[in-house]
């Protein structure tokens, strides 16, 4: 049975599920693809409509073992992870939809090769498979993924039907996680092992680029600094974003060298910035697992000459799950040196408030999902207001991420957020372009 038929026969349950995850149904995919194909600004780019259908295994068993609340929470977390990944990794427009039950559909108008689309799917499956913290324990989901590169003018129903059949075939094959529609063979030339080998030499070949996402003060809209973001400019596959890059590095046991390389490049660029502009660097779960991470990071900072007091380290809830005590000790060492700590993507997961109690935090960085609905939904505004009030009580500054509309910026300012970043003012840019921006703002 194709997905579109399932969607029609389960319309009532799908509407309920949409309220759970905040993700629209499959009808949104029909509308979005029709818009892409009729938009003269998009058509000349020769991008192809690509799609992938995810099905989460063991969801029913999780509901039985941990309760339906845990299962619902896991679905919300998966939806958030897919959205974050897509916003970071995909260059073209995309749409995520809920396809009923434990299924999600991601479509993109993406100018990429079949190899690249399979890489995106593989990295997304890895991301979904990572542990999910719920009040009753830690869950692990096992996704199956069907892939398709749509034919010219192929209907959405045809795409969904082919994806549904491919997903069923993948589910019936023991150990098979990815399947192309119509039994298309896996594209040759870049297996996971080959990508890992490519990465080992990418640093020496200077293929790892550091971009900078500008951050602004909400009070006067002045530039306050930037977050460093890594990209891998692969000579054959093109741009590979930070999520996929670090996933490959983790499999290749190359996290340490990669993190040091990115931090060194970011610090070198930031040392040329005028005034008191701040630099934010992301800390990965693998970084916190290294006992020597603090010493190595402090050595890099001192070698660069960048002032410790102008550096912020951003750590996510995902990075804290494995060993909160070790993370607290590391963060305390950094804080004692004058480095600021931000809890990144706040609101994307279960928001374990224990982290705010035991970690030396200075900033709460709101996940984009905390901002998206504030211009239309009073409940979203109420949640934002409550988070800001809590942050003020804890003497934490709030950074709003994902500001894409002026109305969102206005609400964030009105409700007491201190800083923001997002495409409204600036997209991630090269070190040279950020240096130019910083000079014009000085």
N, C-alpha and C positions, 0 to 999 in steps of 0.2 A: 504493500500500500504506500503510495507517495505521501509526502508530508502535507501537501496542499489538501488532499482528501481528508487526512486526519484532522487538519485544522478546521475544515468545514463541519466535520461530524462532532467536534469537541469544542464548539464555539463558546459554550457557557463556561466550561472549566478554564479555557484559555483566558477569558476575560478576568477570571479570578486570579489566575497566575500572573497576569500583567500587573495587577495591583500589588502582588507580592514583590516582584523584582523591579518594577518600574520600567520594564522593557516592553515595547509595543509588540503586537502580534505580527503574523506573517503578511497581513494586508499591507503593512508599512513597506515591505520589500517590493511588492507590486508597484506601489506609488513611487518609491525611490528610483527603481530601475527605469520606470517610464520617464521620470524627470531627467535622469542622466542621458537617456537616448534622445531626448528632445531639446536638450540644452546646447545651443551652438557654441557655448564657451567650453564645453567638455568634449563634444564629439571630435573636433580636430586633433585631440591629443592621441588618438588611436589607442586609447586604453581599452582593456578587455574587462567585461564583467566576470569577476571571479566569485566563487562562493564556497563556503565550507559549513557542513552540518555536524554539530557535536551532539553526541548522546552520552549521558552520564550513567555508568554502570553502578550497581550496588546501592542506588538511591533508596529503593524500597527496603533493603536490609538496614540501611542507616536509620530510616524512619522507625523501624521496629526496635532496633537496638538502643537508639539515643532519643527517640521521640520526634514527632513531626516538626516541632520548633527547630530542632537541630538540622533536619533536612531542609526546611525552608531557609534557615540561615546560610546553609551551604550553597543553595541556589543563588541567593543574593550575592554571596561572595564570588561565585563563579562569574556571574553577570558583570560584577565590578571589575574582576581581573581581565575579562575579555575586552571590556570598554577601555580600560587603561592601556592594555597592550596595543589595541588597534589605533588609539590616538597617538601613541608613540611610534609605532612601526610603519603605518600605512601612509603613503604620500597623497593618495587620491581620496575622494569622498567614500564613506562606508556607512553601513547600516547594520545594527544588531537587532535581531528579533527573537522572540520566544516562540518556539515551535511546538509547545505542549509538553507536559510531563517534565522529563529531565533533558530536554533538547533545546539547543540554541542554534540559530542560523546567522552567519556573518556573511554579508555580501560587500563587495568593494569594486569600485571602478578604478582599477589599478593597472598601470602600465608596467607589468612585470612578467618575467618568464614563468614557465611551469615549475622550474626548479625553485625559484624564489617563493612561489605560492606554497609549495610543499614545505619549504623551510619555515615559513610563517606558521603553517598548521602544526608542524612538529614542535616548534617552540611554544605555541599556545597550549598544546596538549601537555607539555612538560609543566607549564605554569599552572594549569588547572589541577595537575596531579600533586602539586605541593601541599603540605599539611594545611588544614583549615581548623583554626581554633574555634570551638563552640563551648558554651558554658558547661557542658557535660563531658568534654574530652577533646581530643584532636582527631579529625576525620581526614581520610584520604580517598579521593575519587579517581576512577579510572575511565577516562573518556575514550570513545571511539569517534573517528573523524572521517567524513566523506568529503572529497574535494571535486571541484569542477571548474573548468574554464569554459564559459558559455560560448555556444556557437553564435555566429552573427545573427542578430535579431531573434535568437531563441526565446520562446516565451518563458515566463517565470514558472508556470505550472510544469513545463517540460523539464526545466532545471531541477525543480523540487522533486519531481518524480524520479529522475535519474539519481539524484543524491540519496533519496530514500532507499532505492534498490542497492546502491553501493554501500550504504551504511549497514543494511541488513546482511550483505555478504561479508563485510568486515567483522560483524558481530559473530558470525558463524565460524570464522577462522580463528583458531586458537593462537593467541599471541600477536595477531595483526591489529595494529592501532589505526593506521591510515589506509584509505582506499580511494582510488580515483574512480569517478563515475564511468559506467560502461566498461569496467575492467581494464581501463587504460593502465599501462605499465608504469611503474615508478620511474621518473626521469633519471637517466644515468648521469654520471659525471661528478655529482657532489653528494656523496653519502655523508652521514654524520662524522665518520672517521676522517674523510677528506677535509671537511670543514674544520675539524679540530686541528688537523695538520696545517691547514692554511693559517689558522689563527696563531700558531706557534711562531710563524715568521712575520705576522702582520705588523707587530711592533717595530721590528727592524726595518721593514719596508715602508714605515710611516703611513700605514693605511688607517690607523686609528686616529680619528679626528675628535677634538673636543669643541662642542658648540656651547653657547651661553644664552640661557633664557633670562632676559632682563626682569628685575623685580622693582616695584615702585611703591612709594609712600602714598597711602590713600588720602592723607591729609592735604598734601599739596601737589601730588602727582609727580614728585621728583624721583629721579633714578636713585635707588639705594644699593644696587648690586646685581648679582646674577647667579643662577644655578648652573653648574657645569654638567653637560650631558654628553655622553660618549656615542659615537657613530663609527661603524666599520665600513669603509669604502672598499668593498670587495671588488677586485678587478673584473670578475665575471658576473657575479650576482647583483652587483650594485650596492646601494646603501642598506646596511643592516643596523637596526636600531639597538638601543642599550639592552632591552629585555632579551632579545635573541643573542646578542653578543655575550652577555654574562652567562646565559644558559650554556652556550657552547664552551665558554671558558671554564665553567664548573665541571663539565664532563671531561675536559682536557686537563683538569687539575692545574689550571693556569690563572686562577682568580687573583692570586697574590701579585704576580708580575703585571697583570692587566690593571689592577686597581692602582698600583704604584705608578704605572706609566700615565694613567689618566690624571691622577692627583698631581703628578709632577708637571704635566703640560698645563693643567688648569692654574696651578700656583704660579708658574712662570709667566703666563699671560696676565694674571691678576696683579702681579708685582709691578706692572707698568700702568695700572689704573690710577687715575688722579683722585685726590680727596680721600674720603673714608668709605669708599664703595666696598660692600661685603661680597665675599665669595662663599657659595654653598656647594658642598661636595657630598654626594650620596655614599652611604655606608651600606654594604651588602651583608647578608647573613654570613657569607663565607669570610668576610673581613673580620667579623666579630668572633669567628671560630679560631682565628690565629692568635696565639698568646702574645706574639711580638708585634701585633698590629699597632698598638699605641706608640711604642718606641719608633717603629719604622715611619709612622705618619708624622710624628714630631720631628724626626730627622729631616724628612722631606720639606716640611714647612720652614725649618730653620735654614736649610740650604737655599731655599727660594728667596728668603728675605721678606716674605709676606708676613705682615703683623698677625700674631696669633689672635688678637682681640677682634680682628675683622673677618675671621673664619667661622662658618657655621657648618656643622656636620649634620646631615639629614638621615635619620634612621626610621625605618618603617616598622609597623607592628610585626610583619612577617619575619623581620630580622631578629626580633626579640623572643620569639616563641621558644626556641630551643634551650636557651640558658639565660634567663632574666638576671640572675645574680652576677654572672660574668659580664653581661652587657652593662649592668649598673656600675660595676667596678671600673670598666673601661671609660664609660661616659664621665664618671667622677674624676678620673685622671685628666681627661681632656678639659673638663670644666675648670679644674684647678689651675690650668695653664691659661685661662681666659678665653678658651674656645667655646662658642655657643652651640647648643644642641637643639635640634628641631625634631619633633615627632611628625614624620611625613605621612601623607595620605590619611589623615585623621578622619574617620567616618566611613572609610572604605571597607573595613572589616568589622569586628565586634567591639572595637573601642574599649579595650580592657583598661578601666580607669586605674587599675593597680599600677600600670606603667607610670602614670602621672604622679603617683605617690612615692615610688621607689627610685625613679630616675631623675637626674638633675637636668630637667628640661627648661628651655628658655622660650621656645616657640611651639605653637601648635600650627601645623600647616594643613589646612582643610583640603580634603579630597574634593575634586571637581563636582562630585555628586552632591556635595553639601551646598553648592552654589547654583547648580543648573536650574532648579525650580523656584528660586527665591523671588522671581519677578511675577510669578503666576499663582503660586500656592502659599496660602497663609501658614500652613503647617510647616512648610520648609523654612519660612521666615522665623517661626517660633523656635524651631530646632536650632537655627543659626544663632538666634538671640540667646538661647540657653547655653550654647557652647561658649559664646563670647563672655557671658557672665561668669561661667565656671573658670575660664581662662584668666579673667581679671582677678578672681578670688585667689587664684594660684600664682599670680604675678607673672603670667605668660602672655606674650604678644601673639597675635593671630595673623597668619598669612593666608590669604584666600588664593587658591590655585584654580586655573581654568576660567578666568574672567574673559569672556568673549564678546560681551555686549555692554554698552554704556549703562544700561539699566541695572545690570548685575553689579557693576562697579559702584553705582549710586547706593544700592541696598547694602553692599558690604561696608561702605563707608558709614552709612547711617547707623548700622547696627554695631559699629565699634571695632571692626577689623582694622589692623594697623597697616598691613602691606598687601600687595597683590601681584600676581603675574598671570599672563595669558595673552592670547592672540589679539585682544583689543588694542593693546599698545605695541606689542612686538612679538615676533616669533623667534625661536632659537636661531642664533646667528653665529657667524665665524668670529674668532678672536679679533680679527682686524676690524670687522664691522662693529663689534661691541666697543672696541677702543675708540672708534670714531664717534659712536653714540655717547660714550662717557665724556669725550672731549667737548661735544656740543652741549652737554648738560652741565658741565663744570662752571 
